[in-house]
Amino acid sequence: MKKRAALTTAVLAISLAAASFVAAFAGGDPWSLKAGPTMTWSDACLKACATPALYNLCQETLLHAPDAAAANVYALAAAERAKASLDATAARAERLLGGGWFPGLQREAYWQCVDDYLDARGGMVGVVAGLVSDCVVEHSARADYAQAVAGVERCAAALKDFQGSPLVAMNTADHERAVLASELGALILGKQ
């Protein structure tokens, strides 16, 4: 178990270093990305969101974004927020596991979530790196969004028998944020 936690920490450190390198290499202000149609953040939320709940989350996510910008700006803001949320949930799961009081099946479900979140975070790091570098490759961006959403969904499946777990609500919120990031990304990539 300690090996798995050490591996998780090492992979996260490498992912963050790669994202930081891309951000540093790309330079500039992330709000100055030029690709994608220009629109207001309100229009971006209207176009990207199919439900009132997702629309409300979009408004909350883009509240501090520029009033009008390229769609990449909004996609980046949502991807960064989703990534931060994924990071927080994975860290919480590892802290809970560190306490060591969980019965076997719940412990295994939490470790499954740690692994799934490692995959989900890797996908979102890829999205953020592509958006920050202004080098969004359609195929890999779609795969990165799908990887992030699928990782969160696998964790939800692992937690299905543990509805009292504090991770369930966090996982649900992470799913919504990953879907929102993907939907805002579709403003650049197009719907599939």
N, C-alpha and C positions, 0 to 999 in steps of 0.2 A: 504494500500500500504506500509506503514512504517513497519507494522507487517511482510509482505512478505520479505522486505529488511532485517529486523533483523533476520528472520528465515534463509534466504539465507546466511547471514554472519555467523550465528551460525553453520550451516551445513558445510560451507566451513572451518571454524576453526576446527571443529571436524575432517573433512577429512584430513586436513593438519597435525593435531596432530597425527592422526593414521598413516599417511605415514611417518612422522618424527620418530614415535616410532618404526615402522618396520625397517626403515633405521638404526636407532641407535641400535636396537636389533640385526640386521643382522651384523652390523659392517663391517669393511673392505672397500676396495676400490671397487666401482661398476665396474671398468674395469677388476676386477679379477674374475668375474662370470665364472663358468666352463662349464655350460650346453650349449648344442647346437653345431652344427658343426662349426669348425673354418674356417674362410675365410677372404679375404680382404674386406674392406668396399666397394670397387668398385664391387667385385663379389656379395656382399650382395645386392647392388642396382640393379645390372643386374638381379638377381634372383627374387627380390621382386617387381620390377616395370614393369608394362605393357605398360606404355606410356612414351614418352620423357619428358613430363612435370613432371610426378611423379619421373622419374629417376633424373632429374635436382634438384628437391626438396630433394631427397635422398642424392645426393652428397653434397648439401649445409648443410643438417642436420648432416651428418657424417664427415664433413670436419675436425673436431678436435678430432674425435675418433681415436683409434689406427689403424695403417695400416692393421694389421691382428689381429683378436680376435674371440672369440666365438660369435655366432649369438645373444646371449642374450645381449651382450654389445651394439650392434647396435639397437636391439629392445628397450633397455632401453633408449638410447640416443633419439630415435624418440618419445618414449612415454613421456619422460620428456619435450621435446620441444612441443609436442602437448598439454600437460597439461598446460604448461606456456602460450601458445597461448590461450587456452580456458579460463584460469584465466584472461588474459588481456582483452579479448572480453567481458566477463561477467562484469568485473569492468567498462569497457567503457559504457556498456548498463546501468548499475546502475547510473553512473555519468550523462549520458544523461537524464535519468528519473528524476534525482534529480533537473535538470533544470526546469522541469515542463511545458514546452511550447508545448508539442506534443498534437495533436488532439486525440480524444478518441480511434479510431481504431489503430492508430500508437502506441499510448501508450500501448494498450492491446497487440499488437504484440511484443513490447519490453519486457513487463512483461512475455509474453509467452517464449521469448528467455532466459530471466533470469532463468526461471524455467527449460527450456530444457537444458541450460548450466549447471545448478546444477546437473542434471542427467548425462550429458556427462562428467563433471569433476569427478563425483563419479566413473564412469567407468574407466577413465584414472588413477585415484588414485589407484584403485584396480590393474590395470596392473602394474603400477610402483611399488607398494608394493610387488606384486608377484615376479617381476624381481629382485628387490633389495634384497629380502630375499632368492633368489635362490630357491623359492618354487612355481613354476608355475604349477598350476593345470589346465590341458587342458580345462575342461568344464567351469570353472569359468573364465579363461583368455579369452576364446572365447566370453563368455557372456559379460565380461567387455569391450572388444574391440567393440562388437556390440552395447552395451549401449552407448558408447562414440560417435560412428558414427551416430547412430539413433537420439541422442539428438541434434546433430548439424544439421541433416537433417530436424528435426521437426522445428527448428528455421528458417531454410531457407524457409520452407513452410509458416511460419507465416510472413516472410518478403517479400513474393512474390509481394505484391501490393505496396511496398515501396522501389523500386529499387534505389532511390536517397539517401537512408539511408547510413550513414557511416558504419553501422553494416553489410551491404550486403557483401562488400569486405572482411571484417574481417571474416565473417561466411564462405565465400568461401575458404579462406586460411585455416581456422580451419578444414574444411571438408577434404581438401587435406592432412593436417598434421595428422588427425585422421586415414585416409585411409592408409597413408604411415606407420604409427605406426602399424596398423593392418597387413599390408602386410609384414613388417619386423618381426612381431610376428609370422606370418605363417611360417617363416624359422625355428622356433622352434617347433611350434605346428603342422605344416603341413597344406596344403590347405584343405578346407572343401568343 
